Amino acid sequence: MAKSVYKRKDIDTLIIYAQRGDTKALEEIIKRVQKNIFTMFSYLTDKRQDIADLTQEALLKMARNINSIKEPKFFKAWLNQIVTNIFYDYIKKHARDKKIDIDNDKLLEIKDKIGCEPGEKCLFSEMEKLIRIAMLNLPENLRIAIILREYEGLSYEDISKITNTALGTVKSRISRARIKLQQELKEFI
């Protein structure tokens, strides 16, 4: 099949093709999910090199284990489980740091790639930076829960399964994360 044919296929079909050994289908899946995985990790940690390494690790694990998906419709939840588990392993490796270092000044110095014209783009970019900093200041368990809910759009039940946490605990973590984010961002919202 030509490369352009893969671009028009839905993710479920691509998964089936990849499970049959079609490497072009697997490449298309990777192209479609790598930005989301990178974004998720960027909200979980601010160490740029670690984000890239974690993303690569998640993509590799996804590629190696794609045959384990029994139902393609559960791909997103399965992939979020991989990302979450990799991040938990990352936290364990860096537990001696007590808290992952966040260089807020460095984050604020990042120049806006889209420029400041028009003003809305600049404002949106600055707000994104402030939200990211606020997210990085959350404890890991709250950060994971809120990212899976707000950025990945998962249900409380799915988050409960992915994080291996009771449903009530998930709801509590998301609520606490929202409150902490509101407090930290109150002067901007």
C-alpha positions as CSV (number, residue, x, y, z in Angstrom):
1,M,0.0,0.0,0.0
2,A,1.1,3.5,-0.7
3,K,2.0,5.8,2.3
4,S,-0.9,8.1,1.5
5,V,-3.4,5.2,1.9
6,Y,-2.3,4.8,5.6
7,K,-2.9,8.4,6.3
8,R,-6.6,7.9,5.4
9,K,-7.1,4.8,7.6
10,D,-8.6,5.1,11.1
11,I,-6.4,4.1,14.0
12,D,-8.3,0.8,14.6
13,T,-7.6,-0.4,11.1
14,L,-3.9,0.6,11.4
15,I,-3.6,-1.4,14.6
16,I,-5.0,-4.5,12.9
17,Y,-2.5,-4.0,10.1
18,A,0.3,-3.5,12.5
19,Q,-0.6,-6.6,14.4
20,R,-0.3,-8.5,11.1
21,G,3.2,-7.2,10.7
22,D,2.6,-4.2,8.5
23,T,5.5,-1.8,9.5
24,K,4.1,1.1,7.5
25,A,0.9,0.9,9.5
26,L,3.0,0.9,12.7
27,E,4.9,3.9,11.5
28,E,1.7,5.8,10.8
29,I,0.4,5.0,14.4
30,I,3.7,6.3,15.8
31,K,3.4,9.5,13.8
32,R,-0.2,10.0,15.1
33,V,0.5,9.4,18.8
34,Q,4.1,10.7,19.3
35,K,3.1,14.4,19.8
36,N,0.4,13.5,22.3
37,I,2.8,11.3,24.3
38,F,5.4,14.0,24.3
39,T,2.9,16.6,25.4
40,M,1.7,14.3,28.2
41,F,5.2,13.8,29.5
42,S,5.9,17.5,29.2
43,Y,3.1,18.2,31.7
44,L,4.5,15.5,34.0
45,T,8.1,16.7,34.1
46,D,10.1,19.7,32.9
47,K,13.4,18.0,32.1
48,R,13.4,18.3,28.2
49,Q,15.9,15.4,27.7
50,D,13.9,13.2,30.0
51,I,10.7,14.1,28.1
52,A,12.3,13.0,24.9
53,D,13.7,9.8,26.4
54,L,10.3,8.9,28.1
55,T,8.5,9.5,24.8
56,Q,10.9,7.3,22.9
57,E,10.5,4.6,25.6
58,A,6.7,4.8,25.4
59,L,6.7,4.5,21.6
60,L,9.1,1.6,21.7
61,K,7.0,-0.2,24.3
62,M,3.9,0.5,22.3
63,A,5.5,-0.9,19.1
64,R,6.9,-4.0,20.8
65,N,3.6,-4.8,22.5
66,I,1.0,-3.8,19.9
67,N,0.0,-7.4,19.4
68,S,-1.2,-7.6,23.0
69,I,-4.2,-5.3,22.2
70,K,-7.2,-7.5,21.9
71,E,-9.6,-4.8,21.0
72,P,-8.3,-1.8,18.9
73,K,-11.0,0.4,20.5
74,F,-9.1,0.2,23.8
75,F,-5.9,1.5,22.2
76,K,-6.0,4.9,23.8
77,A,-6.5,3.5,27.3
78,W,-3.8,0.9,26.7
79,L,-1.3,3.6,25.5
80,N,-2.2,5.8,28.5
81,Q,-1.4,2.9,30.8
82,I,2.0,2.5,29.1
83,V,2.7,6.3,29.6
84,T,1.6,6.2,33.2
85,N,3.6,3.2,34.1
86,I,6.7,4.6,32.5
87,F,6.2,7.8,34.4
88,Y,5.8,5.9,37.7
89,D,9.1,4.1,37.0
90,Y,10.7,7.4,36.2
91,I,9.5,8.8,39.6
92,K,10.9,5.8,41.4
93,K,14.3,6.2,39.7
94,H,14.3,9.9,40.8
95,A,12.8,9.4,44.2
96,R,16.0,10.5,45.9
97,D,15.5,14.0,44.4
98,K,12.4,14.2,46.6
99,K,10.8,16.6,44.0
100,I,11.6,16.8,40.4
101,D,13.4,20.1,39.9
102,I,11.4,22.9,38.2
103,D,13.2,25.9,36.9
104,N,10.3,28.3,36.6
105,D,12.5,31.2,35.4
106,K,13.9,29.0,32.6
107,L,10.4,28.0,31.6
108,L,9.2,31.6,31.5
109,E,12.2,32.6,29.3
110,I,11.2,30.2,26.5
111,K,10.4,32.3,23.5
112,D,7.0,31.9,21.9
113,K,7.6,30.0,18.6
114,I,4.5,31.5,17.0
115,G,5.5,35.1,17.9
116,C,3.4,37.7,19.6
117,E,1.3,38.8,16.7
118,P,-1.6,38.9,17.0
119,G,-1.8,39.6,20.8
120,E,-4.1,36.6,21.4
121,K,-1.5,34.1,20.3
122,C,1.0,35.6,22.7
123,L,-1.5,35.7,25.5
124,F,-2.5,32.1,24.8
125,S,1.2,31.0,24.8
126,E,1.9,32.7,28.0
127,M,-1.1,31.2,29.7
128,E,-0.1,27.8,28.5
129,K,3.3,28.3,30.1
130,L,1.7,29.4,33.4
131,I,-0.6,26.4,33.3
132,R,2.3,24.0,32.6
133,I,4.3,25.5,35.5
134,A,1.2,25.1,37.8
135,M,0.8,21.5,36.7
136,L,4.4,20.7,37.3
137,N,4.1,22.1,40.8
138,L,1.4,19.5,41.6
139,P,2.3,16.4,43.5
140,E,2.8,13.5,41.0
141,N,-0.3,11.6,41.9
142,L,-2.5,14.7,41.4
143,R,-0.7,15.6,38.3
144,I,-1.2,12.2,36.6
145,A,-4.9,12.1,37.5
146,I,-5.6,15.7,36.2
147,I,-3.7,15.1,33.0
148,L,-5.4,11.9,32.2
149,R,-8.8,13.6,32.9
150,E,-8.4,17.0,31.3
151,Y,-5.8,16.4,28.6
152,E,-6.6,12.8,27.6
153,G,-10.3,13.0,28.3
154,L,-10.5,9.7,30.1
155,S,-13.3,8.8,32.4
156,Y,-12.8,8.5,36.2
157,E,-13.2,4.7,35.8
158,D,-10.5,4.5,33.2
159,I,-8.1,6.6,35.3
160,S,-8.9,4.3,38.2
161,K,-7.9,1.3,36.2
162,I,-4.8,2.9,34.7
163,T,-3.4,4.2,38.0
164,N,-4.6,1.1,39.9
165,T,-6.4,3.4,42.4
166,A,-9.8,3.4,43.9
167,L,-12.5,5.4,42.0
168,G,-13.1,7.7,45.1
169,T,-9.4,8.4,45.3
170,V,-9.3,9.3,41.7
171,K,-12.2,11.7,42.1
172,S,-10.6,13.2,45.2
173,R,-7.2,13.7,43.4
174,I,-8.8,15.4,40.5
175,S,-10.8,17.7,42.7
176,R,-7.7,18.5,44.8
177,A,-5.7,19.1,41.6
178,R,-8.3,21.5,40.3
179,I,-8.5,23.4,43.6
180,K,-4.7,23.7,43.7
181,L,-4.5,24.9,40.1
182,Q,-7.3,27.5,40.7
183,Q,-5.4,28.8,43.7
184,E,-2.1,29.0,41.8
185,L,-3.7,30.6,38.7
186,K,-6.3,32.8,40.5
187,E,-4.7,36.0,39.5
188,F,-4.9,35.0,35.8
189,I,-8.4,33.5,35.6
